[in-house]
Amino acid sequence: MKNKHILHLYNRIGFGILPKEVEKLHSQTRSEIVDTLFQSAKTITPLYIETSFLNSTSTKKIKNKSKRKELMKLNRKKVRELNLIWMGRLMNSKEILREKMTLFWANHFVCEDKNVLYALHYNNTLRNHALGNFGDFVKAISKEAAMLKYLNNKQNKKNSPNENFARELLELFTLGQGNYSEKDIRESARAFTGYNHRFDGDFILKRKQHDNGKKEFLDRVGNFDGNDIIDIILQQKQCARFICHKIYAYFVNDKINSSRIEEMTSIFYKDYNIEKLMKHVLKSDWFYDEENIGVKIKSPIELLATIHKTVPYTFQKSKQQILIQKLLGQVLLYPPNVAGWKTGKGWIDSNTMVTRLRLASVLLNNAEISYSEKDDFKAIVNSVTNEKRRKKAFIKTETNWHIFNKNYESISNEELFESLIICPITSGTKEIINQYKDLPKKDFCIQLMSLPEYQLC
Amino acid sequence: MKRRNFIKRTSLASGGLFFVPQFLKAFENGLPERTNYKKLVIIQLKGGNDGLNTIVPFRNDIYYQNRQRIGIQKSELLNLNSELGFHKSLLPLKRLFDNGYVSIINNVGYPNPNRSHFRSTDIWQTASDSNQYLQSGWVGRFLDETNAKPYGAIEVDESLSLMLKGNNQNGLAITNPKLFHRILNQPFFDNVFNKYSNDSHLSEHNLGYLYNTMIDAKSSAAYIYEKTKTSSSTIEYPKNAFGKQLKTISEFISSGIDTQIYYAGLTGFDTHANQTNRQSRLLKVYAESIEVFVKDLEKNNQFKDTIILTFSEFGRRVKQNGSNGTDHGTANNVFVIGKDLKKNGIYNSLPNLNDLDDNGDLKFSIDFREVYATLLDKWLGIENDKILNKKFSHLGFI
């Protein structure tokens, strides 16, 4: 397989690849390489975070106000810690395809929870089903404590239905706007009544709150429950199409090619097997077409992870990891709303763009950055001298140039360029690279990472 | 006078700029032919300000029954009429009010209110229904619709809020034009961007978009820096972060930059416990800074073209909680400050405390998008349905 295509593949299903790994794969065929990827994604390693502080609590105890406050505080801290654990996983996993899929699904089945136990369980459910059957996936999501809370499905009761989950299930998770009626929302909401969870997060159906009556949904009539509704949705080809559209935009190109979508849809609709669909995409010739290479804008998380792939770094203060995510516009586990992050060009405005281009200097060269904590609703700021709100900071990282030197010692600056930047470059950029090509490799690397071209993958 | 003549004349008259730099020329030629140069300054009291303790119905028994410990007595208030009084921290605002510069719109909200700070802020910023999730803000869509440059709307902060993000154009977050300019003026960036030729085939690709965003940012930073470097406010503002934000906005406005909408915020209003002192302090910061801001605008002859809109993502529950604070509620009052208001004073009656929803919260009577619609149609001169996605009716404050 061509080096450039190996690079492209790994940009999309992971966060780039080291030159020596490319070398190893070079003699293999596309099919072999893709099969190996799926092979190593077979193992599922759940994220883990210590949650024993919740063991001794019960529903009764959290009725006590000060106890509840203390728990909330601990939970908030733990969710931030979980962000770092997840980030660490993305940067260091062997099951890279599964992890990339998990990240993709997290911006599809968008959810947020302040309870670390539920947030962790939700994240692992995304990971478990990432390459499995889509139908099972949706059903599992509908029963997650975090989702039952986030879209108010646990308040959805026979005598006072709450339509929030049903609406987003149809609009954002399965069919897309315009493919169902308001009546379909009302009727399907009735099928999910009584869904709830126990304190430990396990799903329960509260039978007394469940509406057992007849429902009319997408031209079908019956005494449907939540799972039935999901099965009826899956029978709509539109559901397969909607998901394929999203997968294409994320893994291939945000400029949509509808004949490719139809090709993918006909495969996916047969059995909703995500692995089969992804294999088809990654093995197809068109995935490697020039028009699909180097045209996607890296998400903030992809950007952070690709830099890390080349030059491993760690934050001295873990809080600063989250701060950087915030400035770039994507904090893991804290999506803006149930529609998720607006991707592609949506990542870019003047401010995030400036931060992006300075990111390599900030992370690897201790450049200064200023920030504010604008969403702290409790913070009080009364004076400029003691200004808590707006701060300047040097991001303190430890950068492992030793590993960088080891990984890149045998390659030239030109080759370093080819391994980091995959999109066609402008003639001006070519000139600049020529101008800098005799710089020490480390400095040259930082310059490359500061180019607009490095924002693409 | 046409805008572009104005720029030329003032830049010559001020003596600061004897020649118009190249990038400014480019801007002048690209200036959209909009004749409306009214300014809108949007202030968010973040965290959910307690509206009922801001404008107090001192004749209402229900108010005092629900707020036995945090209710404010008539003697403590600045009376506006026979029923209503301002919180005493609002004395500077009261002076503006007495001059006829303030219109208080009561009980503003939206159907099916959401009580999460983040979600409700999103709703206010995107002007969506409460069950609708938009990924662009209403000010961002205003930029889209008017073909504005990024500096068409400025948030005085380090990062950009959803409110200023459009589908095609985003506003600019900026606290310090000098710093922003300096960052973008690093030799490396210069090198990269000077060599970038605006190939037409590139501009439709993502790479072209990145370059153009950067070039826009760079020229915006240079434009703002050049225009504002000589204008510094001589009036003293309160020494706090909010005062500083307003000072920056005032300098931007008097420099004559082509920015129509500004956004700033004052945080800390999430008063679940021991509300009284905290709210007093915050309202004082708010009112003192606003009064200076208005004076500054007046001095520079800009007040007649500026409207200041103050909102909070929600109000608070009528009944106080067990810790001398209040929990998240729904409808709230909105302040409109301007020189020639059509209807100043108390715009409409206070919410009915006899008729609360199941949570014990107020039922709104004016949709916040009617406030936006009024400002869009009558102040910014653009049909509101283009920005708000459906048509909303007007209020009569301007």
Interface residues (C-beta under 8 A of the other chain):
Chain A: K65 E163 N164 R167 L172 D254 V295 K296 I297 K326 L327 G329 P336 N337 V338 A339 K342 G344 K345 G346 I348 D349 S350 N351 T352 M353 V354 L357 R358 S370 Y371 S372 K374 D375 D376 F377 K378 A379 I380 V381 N382 S383 V384 T385 E387 R389 R390 C423 T426 S427 G428 T429 E431 I432 Q435 Q447 S450 L451 P452 E453 Q455 L456
Chain B: K46 G47 G48 H117 F118 R119 D122 N131 Y133 L134 Q135 P150 D157 E158 S159 L160 S161 L162 K165 N170 G171 L172 A173 T175 L179 F180 I183 L184 F188 F189 N191 V192 N194 K195 Y196 S197 D199 L202 H205 N206 L207 Y209 L210 Y211 T213 M214 D216 A217 S220 K239 N240 A241 F242 G243 K244 G265 T267 G268 F269 D270 R278 R281 L282 V285 G322
